[in-house]
């Protein structure tokens, strides 16, 4: 039996491999402390859960849901964007409900790319941008995210002929895995570049509400004329601890939103309505839980950074996301260092190479670990003799 070439071309999914390695260690009774996958460890706020319970008990939610999402959910997304970003959206034409933004990101290239077309993909990055492009039999062109450029792609470095052939650009700020943030000037540059080369911009804003020290992330749709050429993925997963609920939205350019909606009518049946009611409650109900979770991540960030500085790492506090992007000590690849730490301590850091070629030389730490376990993890690391050297 021979599988389709598009499947053969796919690299192994990073987090599936991580799960297998950690599971094997746990089976051997290793007390694993994982800073790996970015899955919030706090529960979904109670008022959201209660709304879901109430909706599940209503038989009217038990039928096939709308492919594009209930109007009331799409309206709640539009109202959120108006209040949070000052961006006006038409719930009927510029908002599409998604079964988690991952499925939307994976399906979006089907709307834009033909075999042989080019997508501009950041590196390092969430792996789905690249794999979704490959599944379309299109070509990902990697845009390096380098420390000297504040982990923003240098658009001037993109070859003119490549830019002319590109149809789609993926971006993600605040950024996974680097924790970097984008300035208004950078987004303005992106929109100008996209107009010049007739490129659709897809911005993944999964971490737009996870921010610290007074910083407020931008929506790319705040930039003038952006809605004519850009779409943005908004997720409830990280903001409201709803990763398992699978609920998000695509907003922005009406033509692209409509195209993805047409794809969805052929591949899924929409979000369970009880989950959409929970999503409405998340967006329109009390928001104190968002401040509380940001305070929690900030405390964890500061705790992790204090230990890292003690061990010699040159680190600065990131303004957003719940990740710390950490250079590995001299003489190690990212995978070698990750395995060395895990072997000696049972503490797992995600190797940066899993996010792309330019992730080499780094590991990613997720702050979805309790303070007690953070203290235990770094005590083990300290006791093992692991330190940073440049």
N, C-alpha and C positions, 0 to 999 in steps of 0.2 A: 504493500500500500504506500502511495506517495501523497503527502500532503501538499496543499497549495503553496506556491512559492512565497506568497505574502506571509504565510505562517512560518515558513522556514526562515524567512528574513528577520523575524522578530527576535530580539534578544530576550533572555530569561527576565521575567519581571523581578526587579530588585527585592521588593518586600516579600514576595513569595519565598525567595531563597533565605531571607533573613528569618522568616517564620520557621522554616525547616531547621535551620541551624540552632535557633534558640530552643525549639521543641526537643531536639536531640539532647541538648545540654540539660534541660529540665528533666528529661527521662532518666538521666544519670544522677539526679538529685542535686544538681548544681543550683545554688540560690542566685538566679539570674536577676540582675538589675539592668533593664534595657532602656537606653535613651534613643531607641530606634524610631519606630513608626510614630508619626505625629497624630496620635489619637488621644483626644482629651480624656483625662482620668477622672474628671468630675461629672456628676450626673446632670442630665438635662433638668433645667429649672422646673420646680414642682408645678407652677401655674401652667406651663406648656404641657406637661404630662397629663394634668387634670383635664385640660381641654381635649387632648387626644382620647382620653378615656370616655369623656362625654360624647365625642363624635363617633367613636367605635360603637357605642350603644345605640346609635341612631341607624336603623336599617337602611335609610336613604343613602348612607355612605358605602354600602356593601356592593354596589353595582360597578360596572366598568367606569372609570373616571374619564374626564375629558383628556384628549391627547395633549392639548395645549395648556391645561390647568384651569381650575375654576376662576371665573372672573374675579371673585372676591380675593383670591390669593394674588392674582396678577395686579390687582388694584393696590393691595397692601405693599407689594414690591415697589410699584410706582410711587406710592405715597412716601415710602422709606427713602427712595432716591431723591425726591423733592426736598424732604426735610433734612436729610444727611448731607447731600452733595449740591443741592440747588439745581438738580437736573430734572427736567420735565420729560415724562415718558407717557405714551399712550398705552394703557393696559391692553387694548385690543390688538395693536399692531407692533408694539415695541417691547413687549414682555412675553417670555415663553417659560413655562414651568418645566423643570428638569428633574429626573430621578437622580438627584445628585449631580453636581457639575461635571464629574468625570465622564458620565455618558454623553453629556453635551459636547465636551471637549473632544471626545473620541469620534463623535459623529459629524462635528462641524466641517472637517476637511472634505467629507463626502459632498458637501454643498458647494465647495469652491475649487477643489483641485481635481484635475484630470491626470491620468497616467503621464508621468514625465514632467509635470509641473513642479515648481519649487516652493517650499515653505521655509521661511526664516524662523529658526528655532533657537532659543537661548540654550547655552551650555556653560555651567551645569543647570539642570532644570528638572521639574517633575517629568518623569519618563513618558507620560502619555502624549505630550506634544509631538515627540519624535515618532513613537510607535503608531499613533493615529495617522501620521503622514505616510508612513511606510505601508500601512494597510490600504491606503488609496493608490498604491503603486506610484506615489509621487516621491520627490526627493527632498529630504531635509537638508538645509544648508545651515550649519551651526554658527551661531553668533557667540563668540567667547565673552563670558562675564568674568572680568579680571579685577583683582583688588585695586590696581592702579587707576581703574576707571570707576571705582566705587561699585563694582559689580553691575554696571549698566553696559549694554552693548554699544560699541562704537560704530555708529551708522556710517561714518566716513570710511571705515575699513571694509565695507561690503562692496565687492566688485560691481562696477556699473552694469556689466552684462548680466550678472546674477540678479541684481535688483530689478532689471528690466523683465526678467523671466519669472520673478517671484509673484505669487498670487495672494499669499497669506503670511502674516507675521504673528507669532505667539509672543506674548509678554506676560509677566507675573510680578506685580509689586503691590504690597510688600512681598519680598521674594522668598520662595522655597527653592533651594535649601540655604541660601546665604544670609537671609535676614535683612538684606539691603532694601532701601526705599528709593522711590523715584521722585524727582523734583518736578514742579510744574514746567520748568524749562525743558526738561528731557521729554516729557509727554508732548509738548509743543513741537519739538524737533521730530518726534515720531510721526505726528500727524502731518507735518509738512513733507516728510520723506514719503509717507504713504500716498499722499496726493500726487507727488511728483512721479511716482512709479506705478500708480494705480494698484495699490496693495490693500487688502482687507486686514485690519488690525484686530486681533482677538486678545483681549486683556483678561487674565485670570485674577480676580480680586478676592480670592478665598480668605485672605488675612486682613481685609480692609478695616476690621474693627478690633484687631488684636494689636494694640499700640500702647506706648509708654511715654512717661516724662512729658506729657502735654502734646505729643505729636499726633496729628490726625492725617491718616493717609488720604490720598486723592483718588477720585474716580477719573479714568481717562476721558469719560464723557463730559467732564467739566470743561474740557478744552474746546474753544470755539470751532465749529464745523466738524468736530470729532464724530458726531452721530451720523454724519453722511458717509463715513468710511470705517467706522469701528463698532465693535460689539464688546460687551463685558459680561463675564461670568460672575454671578454673585451666589455665594453659598451660605447656608445657615449652619453648616457643620461645625465650624470652629468657634463662631461667635456665641452660639447657644448650646454647645456641647451636644450636637445632634448628628454626629457622623454616621451613626447607624440608621438614622431615619430616612436618609437619601432624599434630600429636598434642596433645590436651588433654582436658579433662573438664569436665562440669557436675556440681556437687555441691550437696546441700542438700535442700530440700523434696521429699519423695518423689513427690507428685502432679505437680509440675511436671517433675521428672526423667522420670517415666513418660510424661508427655504429649509431651515432646521426643523421647523414644525412639520413640514411635508415629509421629511425623512422620518420623524418620530411617528407619524401616522402609520408608517409601514413596518416599524421595528419594535414598538412598545405600546402599552395601553395607558400610559400616564401614571401620575402619583396617586396612591390611595388617598381618597378624599379626607379621611380622618387625619392623615399626616398633614394635608394642606391646611386643615383647620388649626392644627397645632402650629404650623408655620405662621399663620395669620396672627395667632396669639403671641408668638415669639416677636414678630415685627411690630405689633401694635400694643402689646401689653407692657408691664413694668420692665424697665431696662436696667434696674440696679444690679441684676446678675451679671451684665456685661462689665460694669465697673469692677465688680467683685472678682471676676475671673481675670481681668487685666491686672488687678492688684496682686492676685496670687502668682501669676506668671512673672510679674516684675520682681517679687520677693525671691522666687526661684532663680530668675536670671541673675540677680545680684549675688545670691548665695553661690551659684555655680561659678560666676566670674571671680569671686573672692578666692575660691579654692584654686582656680586655674592660675591666677596671678601668683599665689603662694607656690605653685609648682613651676613657675617660670614662664607661663604662656603670655605673649603680648596680645591682650584682648581689650576691646572697647565695647561698651554696652550698645546693643542693637536697639533701634527705636521701635521695632515692630516684629511681629511673628513670635512664635514660641520656640525658635531655634537659635542655637549658637553654632556658628561656622568656624571651625577650629583648625589651624594649621597643624600638620603632624610634625613630630620631631625629625631632625636631620637623620637621613639614612634609612627612612621607612617610606614605602608607598602607603597610600591610604588604606588599602586592604591589609597590608602587613601589620600596620599599627593597630587597626581594629581587631585583628585576630590576636595580636600580642596582648592587648589589654584584656580581651575576653578570656584568653587562656590563663592569664595570671590572676585575674580578679573576678571573673564572672560578670563583668560590666561590659555592656555592648554599646559602641558608638557606630553609627552608620558610615561606611567608607564613602568618601566623596566621589570616587570613580563610578559608583552606581548611578550618579546623576549626569554622567557625561565625561568626556575627555578632560575638560577643563575643571572638573571637580577633583582631579588628582592632586594630592598634596594636602587634602583637607578631610576632616570627618565632621559629621553633623550630629549635634546633640539636641534632642527634643526635651523641652521643659515640662513634659507631661508625666513627671515623676514627683512623688511627694518629697517634702523637705527632709523627712527622716531618711528616706532612701537615697536622696542626694548626698546627705552627710555620710551614710554608710558606704556609698559607692566611692566617694573621694577619699575616705579613710583607707579603703582597700587599695586604691591607686597609690596613695602616699606610702602605704606600708610596703607596696610591691617595688618601690624605687623608681617608678616611671616618672620622668620629668621632661620638660620641654628643652630642646636644644636646637639652635638655628644653624 
